[in-house]
Amino acid sequence: MNRDFKGVWIPKEIWLDENLTWMEKLLLVEIDSLDAEKGCFASNDYFAKFFQLSKSRISDIIGQLVAKGYITTFLLYEGKQIKRREITMVIPIRKFEGGIVTGK
């Protein structure tokens, strides 16, 4: 995965959100860091290795974020096989010159 990684930024809206677990907060930030304006295409396997969790646990967390309305997922099929999954932040963390702000 290519990204311009310079550190971790967790906006206060995410950091202080009591509806999110700490793992959900971290996964949201990682999804955003991998989103190059076209969605995040990372697999559960990638996230599992990155966070040292099982793929099923990552799947559960992604499902919780979808259910809570923080992300959407889109599956691209090739026949009956899933070719790719796109994860999109519902309210993206926008990066502007001079700082980072949330999309609210």
C-alpha positions in Angstrom: 0.0 0.0 0.0 1.4 3.4 -1.0 0.7 6.3 1.2 2.3 9.5 2.4 2.8 8.5 6.0 4.0 11.2 8.3 2.6 10.1 11.6 -0.8 9.5 13.2 -3.5 12.2 13.4 -6.7 11.5 15.2 -9.1 14.4 15.0 -10.8 15.4 18.2 -14.2 14.4 16.7 -12.9 10.8 16.5 -10.7 10.8 19.6 -13.5 12.0 21.9 -16.3 10.0 20.2 -17.7 7.8 22.9 -19.6 5.7 20.4 -16.3 4.3 19.1 -14.0 1.7 20.7 -10.2 2.4 20.6 -9.7 -0.2 17.9 -12.5 1.4 15.8 -10.8 4.8 16.1 -7.4 3.4 15.0 -9.0 1.5 12.1 -10.7 4.7 11.0 -7.4 6.6 11.0 -5.7 3.7 9.1 -8.5 3.6 6.5 -8.2 7.3 6.0 -4.4 7.2 5.6 -4.8 4.6 2.8 -7.6 6.5 1.0 -6.0 8.3 -1.9 -9.3 10.1 -2.8 -10.6 6.9 -4.4 -11.4 4.9 -1.3 -9.4 2.4 0.7 -8.8 -1.0 -1.0 -6.9 -2.7 1.9 -8.0 -6.3 2.6 -8.9 -7.7 6.0 -5.6 -9.7 5.7 -3.7 -6.4 5.4 -5.5 -4.9 8.5 -5.1 -8.1 10.5 -1.3 -8.1 9.9 -1.0 -4.4 10.6 -3.0 -4.5 13.8 -1.9 -8.0 14.8 -5.6 -9.2 15.0 -7.4 -12.0 13.3 -9.1 -11.4 9.9 -12.5 -12.3 11.5 -11.9 -9.6 14.2 -11.1 -7.0 11.6 -14.3 -8.1 9.7 -16.3 -7.6 12.9 -14.8 -4.1 13.5 -15.5 -3.0 9.9 -19.0 -4.3 10.2 -19.4 -2.2 13.4 -18.1 0.9 11.7 -20.6 0.4 8.8 -23.5 -0.2 11.3 -22.5 2.9 13.2 -22.5 4.9 10.0 -18.8 5.9 9.9 -17.8 4.1 6.7 -19.4 2.5 3.7 -18.2 -0.5 1.8 -18.7 -1.4 -1.8 -17.9 -4.9 -3.2 -16.8 -5.3 -6.8 -17.5 -8.8 -8.1 -16.0 -10.8 -10.9 -18.6 -13.5 -11.4 -19.4 -14.8 -7.9 -16.0 -13.9 -6.5 -15.3 -10.6 -4.7 -12.6 -8.9 -6.8 -12.1 -5.9 -4.6 -13.7 -4.0 -1.6 -13.7 -0.2 -1.4 -14.0 1.4 2.0 -15.1 5.0 2.1 -15.3 7.3 5.1 -18.7 8.8 5.5 -17.2 12.0 6.9 -13.6 12.1 5.5 -10.7 13.5 7.3 -9.7 16.2 4.9 -6.1 17.3 4.5 -5.5 21.0 3.7 -2.2 22.9 3.4 -1.3 24.0 6.9 -3.3 21.4 8.8 -5.9 18.7 8.9 -9.6 19.2 9.6 -12.6 16.8 9.5 -15.2 17.0 6.8 -17.9 18.2 9.1 
